Amino acid sequence: MTIQLDRRAFLRVTAVSGAMVLTMPRGAIAAIDGAAADIGLHIRLTPDNRLTIRTATTEIGQGTNTSIPMLIVEELDFPFDRTSVQNMVPPIRRTAEGRIESQVFAGGAGGSTAIAASYDAARQTGAIARNLLMQEAAARWSVPIGELTTADGFVVHVASKRRLAYGALAGGAAGRPVPTGPLPLKPRSEHKLIGTSQKQKEARAIVTGERLFGIDQTMPGMLHAVMLRAPVLDASIAKVDDSAARAVPGVRHVIRLPAIAPDSGFRNRPLAEGVAVVADSRWAALKGREALIVEWAGGATAENSDERIAAAWADLVAGKGHRVSQTGDVDAAFSAAAKVVEARYDAPMVAHAPMEPQNTLAHVTAEGATVITPTQQPVGVAGTVADVLGIPIEKVKVVTVRCGGGFGRRLYTDMVAEAALIAKAVGVPVKLVWTRECDMATDLYRPGGAHRFRAAIDAGGTLTGWDHGIASQSRRYRSAPDQGIASLATSEVAIHDHPGALVPNRRYDYVPIDSAAPRGAWRAPGHNINGWTMQAFLDEVAEAAGQDPLAFRLAMLGEARDLPYETHGGPIFSTGRMAAVLRLAAAKGDWGKPLPKGSGRGIAGHFSFGSYVAHVVQVTMKPGGAFSVDRVTSGIDCGIVVNPNGVAMQNEGAINDALSTALGQAITIRGGQVEQSNFADYPMMRIDRAATLVETHIVPSDAPPRGMGEPSLPPFTAALTNAIHAASGKRIRSLPIGEQLA
């Protein structure tokens, strides 16, 4: 995605007071807040020459509140250590075609796109502001702008040895004419900031408790709300007796919320029926909820995930799956094979389980609605609120705050819809916070399922046939309007991902598993399971061929070439770039060097979201089947790197997220109920199981920048299970690993 910065967008000069954004016309003198002056929407300068960058991009731990300001400051030519960052309220509008859009660049976070989407627009923002400052200095000194340059926050006239601080020029610069076309940007050879490691701007505020998250937000006179939902999936309310709940001291309201069908605002997430309890305090609301007597009707009471997976697997083996794709003569390849390798891999549904439960603070008045929420998509929040309240989107103000985790869950806006409806009903600000149990049982789970692999190997040890079948609960949960099997398969089947895409004879089948459990995007959607299963099975194929796993992969990749890649992260897949990260990880990770008995290394690489990542994982087996992850060595090519420290942080976070998930996390359904409720039965990894050492090695690249929030996760579990096999001889084909090694 590329976002262009036009003159109109830059000229929206704003002043921020609390949560209010005021738009000023072109040519207006900058808004003055005390001694501060604004140039455009994103830049504020003070007379003591300090800079504040306003950004609307969601900060969810991926470091955008550091890296996007780096892009602006690079072109602005200002000291980064004198720069602070502030979240802004993004102006959102509905176009004449009915599309909802933000009027600033990179207003959300999802699909590892924030840097890629901001790279040109953010730099252009800095370049335009620098030009306006130089215009102002040229006018004051009565010299041509061509005689001026800038250095570290000053406009400099070398001939007369004069200089003026940006802060002294900002007020006048804001009223200067904006250039009519894009300005030239610095060549990479002149970058001083981009490509250097910078600490996260918000790190100190977070560890000291100064930085507030969504759950910390308040409004004067606000009430607190909690939700009660059916224990059984898809159940509806038959009867509510709220007399005891209303008698609890502090309880003000009990509100029955209707089911709402999927729409664009919910990103196809239906809002189930439920009962909200609103009180003076969260404690009172929780006690009121305990006192509710609700009779539930219907629901998926007979659902059992194991039985449905078994039935789908039988269809897959029997050849009853939907043929998604076929290339070459697969049957002939298997008939002529010297060896055929077959395996089944199983992965469960998993929850997002962010440390900060879902929450929204909403206030609805006759003038409009204000929502304060930790979200990955402010535009979607605005659309949801406008839809459920029936008001113009221009009357919705979305205040984004730091997210305490999300991993795709905060792309959805069901909790926002609930908060808006409750706030409208009670007429005062309402802070809705889901309990952990509510969050766990009302998630949009990563689909699970079973993968059937068959590989044909010829007499020379070459992989000639690839047969991959998937039985899965598609993440296109109740998508509208197309719920056809082809649509379901699109988000699950890895037809464009290597290694299968490199095999001349290949086919992919799909069997849907129906489930009432909501499903959605979980970190690296589609790739998170496919990256593990394909790369783990590829190790089995290499072993059957009698070849080293790295050498086998490199031989498959062959000479460097670009192949079409028709999904997110494309349009091409480079075999050369994939081979380079594999070689880098192997070289830095001591691939092939001897290890003590009971230790082993595994390797895997995967392409997703435009980035290439390979890991070498080293493990040591412990008594009783436990193991330690002693070392992870990563090779990464994500194009141009803005902040190498940020890349390392995202790599480390994704590795430990994947490890935590692989060790013991699974969502299971019995009798129509999600069995897990909290971290006691959905365990997060403790620090003693984390990877002891993670080394991040980056391939220098001139390719356009791509994301790092997700690409490190898919290949890690494969490298891990491959390492476990190398250390113990045990193949892990089912997640979570749990007690399989005991």
N, C-alpha and C positions, 0 to 999 in steps of 0.2 A: 504494500500500500504506500503510495506517495501522496503527501499533502502539500499543496502549493500555498504559499503565503502571498495573498494579493494586497494591493494598496489599501483597500477598504478594511481588511482584517487588521492591518498594522495601525490604521488610524483610529481604531477604537481606543481612545485614551481613557483610562479609568482611574477612579479613586476608590479605594476599598475601605470601608468602615464597617467593622464587624463582618456581617455576611452580605453586605449590600454592594452591588456594582452599578456605577453610574456611567453611562456612555456619553461622550462629548463629541461634537461635530468636528469635521476636518478643519485644521487650521487653528483650533482653539488652543490657547495657552495651557500648558500642563497644569493639572490639578495640583494644588499645594496642600500637603499634610504637614503642618508645622513648617519645617524647612526643606521638606522632601519634594522632589519634582518627578513626574512621570513622563516617560517617552514611550508612547504606544501602550499596548496592553500588558506587556511582560516586564518592562524595565522601570525601575525607580532608583533615582540617584539623590544623594544628600550633599549639602555643601561641604561636609568633611570628606567627601569623595568615597563614600561607601555605596555599594550596589546591592539592591534586592532584585532577584529574579522571581517573577511570579509564574508559576506553572500550573496548568490544569491537569497534567498527567497524573494518573493514580499512582501513588507510591505504596507498594504492597510488599516492600522488602527487596525489590529488584534493583534499587539504586537510581531510579530515574530522577529523583530530586537532587542528585549529584551530577549524573551524566548529561542530562538535557541542559542544565545551566552551563556545563562545560562547553557545549556546542555554541551557545550564545556568546559566552565570554571569549571564546577563541577568536571570533570575528569582531567582537566589540573592542578587543585589545585592552583588557582590564585585569588587575590582579585577582586571582581566584580566591586568595586568602582574605580578601576584603569583600567577598560576595556572600550574601545569605540568600536563603530560599524561602518562599512563602507560597502556600496554596492559594489559588484564586477560585472565584465562582465563575465557571465558564458560561458565557452567553450561549444559549441554545435556542434554535428556531426551527420551525417547520417550513420547508420549502414549498413552492407553488405546486410541486408534484406530490406533496404530502410526506416527503422524507424528512426525518428528524436528524439534525446535524448540529455539531458544535461549531462555533465560529472561531475556534482557536485550534492550533495543531495538537495532535496526540492527546486527546482528552480521555483516553481510557488505557487499560492494560489487559491484554489478552492475546494469545497466539504468538507471544514473544515478538511483538511488532513495535513496541514503543520507540526504540531507538531508530529502527529502520524507517518508521513513519515520520520521525521528527528530524532526521539528519539534515536534510536540505532546508526545511522551513526554519528550524531553530538557528542555523547558521545565518540564514538570510535575515532573520530578526536582528541578530547582532550587527550584521553588516549595515543594515538600514539605519539603525540607531547611531552607529559610528559616523555614517555619512551626514546625518542631521547635526551631530555635534560639530563636525568639521565645517558644515555650512555656517553654523552660528559663529564659530571662531573666525572664519574668513570674513564675515560681515563686520565683526567687531574690530578686526585689525585692518580691514579694507585691503585684503590681499586675495589673490586667486586661490581657490580651494586646492588647485594642483600643487601649490607650494607647501601644503601642509601634510603632516604625517601624524601618527599617534604612537604613544608608548606608555604602557602600564597605567592607563586611566587619565592620560593627559593628551591634549591636542598640542602639537609642537610646530612652531615656525622656525626651521633651522636657520634661515638666513639672518633673522633678527634675534635669535636665541630667546624667543618668547615661548611661553607655554601656559596653558590654562587647564585647570582640572575639569573633568567631565561634570562634576557636581556643580561647578560655577556656570556651566554652559547649558545645563539640562533644561531649565525653564524656558529659555529662548529657543532651544533646539526643537522642543515639542511643537512649536508653531511653524516650523520650516516646511517647505514643500517636500513631500516624499518622492523619491525617484520613481519614474514611471515604469521602469522595467527592472528585472532582476539584476542585482549587482554582482560583479565578479567576486568569487570567494577565494580564499587562500588556497594555493596548491598544498598538497600534503607535505611537501618539503619545508614549508614555512610554518607548520603547526608547532606551537609551543606548549599547548595544553592537551589537545587531543592526542591520545596515545600514552599519556603519563598516568601513573597510578595515583589516585586521589582517595583520601578517606571519605567515608560517607558523611555528608553534611549534617545529618540528623543523629549521628551515632551517640554523641554525648547527651543530647536531649532525651534520647530513648533510655539510656542506661541510668540517667539521673531521675527519670520519671517526669521530666518537664514536658515531653511530647505527649499530647493527648490522642487517644484512639477514638473510634466511634463510640465505644462503650463508656467513655469518660465524658461525653458531651452533656451539657445541661442547657435549659432555657428557664427563665423566670416563670414560676407558676406551673411547671410541668407535672404531669402525673406519670405513673409507671404502669406498664402493661405486660402481661404474660399471656401465652396461648395454651389452650388445651385442644388436642386433636385426638382423633380415633386411634386406638391401638392397632386396629386392623386396617390394612391398606385399602383405599377406595371406599371406606365406610362413610355413611352420611348420618346426620343427626336426626333421631326420631323424636326425642323429647329432652327438654332441659328443665331441671328444677334448680333454680339459683337462689332460693330463699336463704339457705344457710350461708352461701357465699356473700350475699349482700349484708348479712348480719355481722360479718367479720369487721372489726374496727379498722377504719381506713379505706375500705372498699367503697368506691364511688359508682362504678358502672360494671355491668356484665353485658357484653355485646356478642350477639351471634353473627358470625361472618359467613356469608354464602360462598359456595363454590364459584369460581370464576374460570371460564374457559381460556385456553391458551390464546395468546395474541403476540404481536411483535414486542410489546413492552415486557412481557414475561419471558421472552425468548423460549416460547413453547413450554413453559412450566405452569401446569394448572395449579390453581390455588384451591386446596381442599377446604371443605367446611371445617369450622372450628369455633371455639368460644374464647373470647378475650375477657380477661378480668383486669379492670383498671382501678388503681388505688393510689393513695398518697405516697406509698413506699413500695419498693419491690417486695419486701417481706410480706406486707399486707396483701399484695397481689398474689403471691405464691400461696399464702394461707387461704385466700379466697378461692383459688383454683382447687386446692385440696378439698374444699367443702362443696364443690359443684357435684351434682348428680346428673349424669348425662346417659341417656339410652341411645346406643348406636345401632344403625340398621345396615344390613347388607355388607358389602366388602368382599375382598378376595380371601375368604376364610380358609379355602382349601389349598391355597398356593404353597408349594414346596419347591424351592429352587433346585434341590438335588434331583428330584423326579423329572423336572422339566429339562434339565441339562441331559439326563440319561436318555430321554426320548429324542431330543434333538441330535444327540450323538449317534443314536441308532439310525436316524434318517441320513446323517452325513456319511456313515460307513456304507449304508445301502445305496448310496448314489442318488438320493432324493433331494439333494440340495439345489439351490438356485445357482446356475452356472454364471458367474460374474464375468469371467474372462478366460480365454484360452488362446494360446499362441503356439504354433508348431504342431508336431504330431506327438503328443504326450504318451499315448498308449504304445506307439512304436518305440519310443525311448525306453520305456520300462520293459518291453518285451526283449529288447536287445541288451539290456543292462547286465553287466558282470555282477553287480551287487545292487540290492534294493534295501534302503534303510527306511524304517517306519517308526513313528513315535507319536504319542499323544501328550499334549501339554494342557494343563488346566490352570486357570486363574479365576479368583473370586471377584465379586463386586467389592469395591472399597469405598469408604467415605472420605470426604475432604477433611473433616475434623480440624478446621483452623482453630488456633488457640483462642482467638476472639470469636465467641458465638455470634450468630447473625443478630443485627440490631439496626434500628433506625429511630431517629428523633424527628417527629413531624409536627408541623403546626399548620392548620388549615383555617383560613379566614375568608371573608367575602372578597378580599383583594387578591387572594391566590394562596399558594402553598409553598412552604419552605421545608425542605427535608435535609437533615444532616445525617450522612450515612457513609460507612466505609464500603466503597463500591469499586468494581473494576470497570464500570461503564456508566459514567454520568449521563450520557445521552439516553441510554436505556432506562435509567431511573426517571428522568424527566418524562419520557414517553409513557411509562407505566403510571405515574402519578396523574398525568393529564388524562389518560384513558379511564382510570378507575374513578376519578372525580368528575370527569366530563367538563374539564376546563381547558382553555387554550394553553398551549405549551409555554407561551411567553409569560404566563402567570405562575410558572413553576420555577422555583429557585433551588438548585441543587448545590449543597455545600459538601464537597468531598473532604474526607479526613484520612489520616493514616490508617491503613488496614492492618489488623493483626492476623495476617494470613488470609489466603483465599484459594489459590491453586485451581481457579476456575469457578469455584462456588459463587463468588461475588460478581460473576457475570450475570447472574440471575437476580430477579428483582421481586420475588414473592414476598419477602419480609417487608420491603418498601410499600408494596400494595396494601398489606395488612395495616402497617402503621398509618398510612394516609387515610384509610377507611375508618380506623379507630379515632384518629384525631378529628376527622370531620364530624363523627358522631358525638364526641364529647365537647368540642368547641374550645379546647385548650391544648397547649403542646403536650404530646404524649411520647414517652420514650419506651419503645418496645424492645425487649431483650429476650431472645429465646434461651431457655435453659439448655444445658449440654445435652440432656436427654431428648429434648425437642429437636435440637440441631442434628443429633445422630439419627433420629428416626424420620426426619423430614428433609433428608439430603437429596441431592441428585447424584446417585452413585455412579462410579466408574463401572461400565458393563463388565461382566465376567464372561466365562464361557470356556469351551474346549476347542483345541486346535489339533487337527489331524494332518500330519506331515508324511509325505513319501518322497524319497529322493532316488534317482537312478544314477548309478556311477558306471562308466564304461571301463574297459580293461586297462586303460591308461590312467585311471584315477580321476577322470574329469567328470564333473557334475553335468549330466545331459538332460535330466528330467526333474521337474519340480511340481509337486501336487500338494496344494495347501487348501484345506477346508476348515471353515470356522463355524462353530455353533455359538451364538452370542445373543445377549440382550442388547440390541442396538442402543446407542446413546441418542438416537433420534426418537426420543420418547414422545409418542403421540404428536408427532410433527404434523403441522397443517400446511397445505392441504394434502400433500403426498405422503401417505404412510405405506406406499408400496414396497415390495421386498427389495427392489433395486435401490430405492432411496435408503432403506435401512442398511443395506450392504455397503453403501458408499463410505460411511464413516467407520467401518470395521475392517474391511478387507484391504490388505497391503499390496495391491496389485502394482503400485509404482515404486515400492521399496525394494532395495536389494536385500538379500541375495537373489530372491526369485526373479527379479527383473533382469538379471544378468544371464539367466539360463535360457537356452534357445527354445526348449519345449516346456511350457508351463501352463498351469491352469489353477483357477481359484473358484471354490464353491462356498456357498453361504447358506446356513439354516438359521432362521430367526428363533429366538427363545422368547416367547411372550411372558411378560411379567408386569404386575401392577406397581412394582417398585420404581419410583422415578429415577431416571438416569440422565446424565449430562456430561459436560466437559470436565474431566479431571486431568491434572497436569500432563501435558503432552498427549492429548486425546488421540486414540487410535494407535499411536506409536508406543504408548506406555506398555502395552502387552505385546504387540507385534514385534517391537524391538527386542524384547526378551526371548520370545518363542523362536523367532527366526534365527537369531544369532546363537542361541543355545543349541538348536537343532543342527545348525551349520557345523558346530563343533563335533556333533555325533557323525555327521557326514565326513568331515575331515579325518576323524579317527577310523572310520570304516575304509576310507581311501588310503590309509596308512601315511598320512601327511601331517606336517606341523600345522596347527590351526592358523597361525599368521601367514605362513607360506601359501596355504590353501586359499585364504581370503585374497591375498595379493594376486594370485594366479587368476582367480575369478574376475577381479577388477580389470586385469590386463592393462593395455596401454591407456594413457590418459586420453579421455574423450568425454564429450558432453552428451548425455542422454536426456530425452524429454521426460519431464516430471510434472504431471498434470494436477497436482494437489498443492495445498498451502506450503510455501517454501520454495516452489519452483520459480521459473519454468524449466530449469535443467537440474540434473544430477551429474556432478563431475566425478568420474572414477578416479581421476588424478588427485583431486583434493581429498577424497576418502582414503586413498592409499597413503597419502602424505600424513594424515593424522594417525593412521595405524602404525606407520613406521616410526613416527615421533614418539608415540606412547610406548612402543616396544623398546626403542633405543633408550629412552629415559627410565623405563621401568624394568630394565635388566632382563628382558625376555630371552629365554633360552639358557640363562645362567642357572647352575645347580642350586637346589634348596635342600634343607634338611628334610628327612622323612616326616610326613605329617603336614608338610607345607606345600602349597601349590600356587601357580599363577594361572589366571584366565584372561582372555582378551576378547573384546567385542567392539564393534564400531557401528554407528548408525547416523543417517542423515535425516534431520527433521527441522522444520521451520527455517530452512535456508542455511543451517549450520551443520558442520561435520564434527563429530565427537567420537573419540575412541578412548577406551580405558583398559589398562592392565591392572587387575586386582590380585593382590597377594593375601592369602589366608593361611592360618595355622589351625589345625584341628585340636580340640581340647578333649579331655576325658568326658564321657557321657554323651558325646555327639555335639557338644558346643564348638564354636569356632570363633576366632578373632579375625577382623579385617585389619591386617597390619599396615597395608600400604595401597593406595590407589594412585596410579600415574595416568594423567589425562593428556591427550593431544587434542587440540581444539582449533578449528578454523571457522570463525564466525564473521569473516570479512574484516573490514576496517574496525579496529577496536578503539572505542572512545576512552574507556577507563579500564585498564588491565586488572586493577584491584577489584572492580565490580565483576569482571568475568570470573575471576578466581572465587569470589564470594558466591556467585550463582552456581558455579560448578560444585563447590563444596556443599551448598545447600541441597542441590538436586541429588547428589550422591547419597547424602544421609537421609533424605526423604525417601529415595528408592530403597535404601537399606531398611529403614524403619518399616516400610510397607511390606517388603519381602519377608521380614522376620516373623511377623505375627498378626497381620491385619486382614480381616475378612468380614464382610457383611453377609449374613445368612438369614433366610426367611423360612419360618415354620408356621403353618396355620395362618398364613396371611400377615404375620407380624415380623418386623425386623427384630432379631434376637439381641442385638447389641444396643447398649444404652449409654455407656460412658467409657472412660479410659480403663476401667477395671476389666471390661470384656472386649475392648478394642484398644489393645496396648500400644502406646507410643514407645519407640526405642529409648532406653535409658542411655546415659552418656557413656557407660562402660562398654556398650556394644557399638558405639560409633567408630568410624574409620580412624585408626590411630594417626595416619599421615596421609594427606591428600596433596599431590603435587600437580599444579596446573601449568601446562606448557602450550603456548599459543603460537600458531603458524602465522608469520607475517603475511599480510594479504592486502592487495589493493582492490579487492572485490567490495561491492556495496555492503554496508554493515547489516548484520542480521541479528536475531535474538539469541539470548542465552538463558532465559527463564526456564525453558523446558528441554532443550536438546541434550543436556547431560544425563537426563533421567533414563531414557529408553535403553541405552546400551549397558547401563551399569549392572542391572540384575543379571543379564546374560554373562557378563564378565565375572560376576560373583559366582553364579552357579557353575560356570566353566572352571573356575578356580577350585571350588569345592570338589568337583570331580577329579581334578588333577591332584588334589591333596588326599582324597579319601577313596576314589574309585566309584563314588556314589553319584548317580545322575539325579538331579532335582528337576522333576517335570511337573510339579504341582506347587502352587503357592497358596498360603504362606509356607515357609520352610518349617516353622514350628519345631516339632519333635521328630522329624523324618530321619535325622542323623543319629538319633539315640540308639 
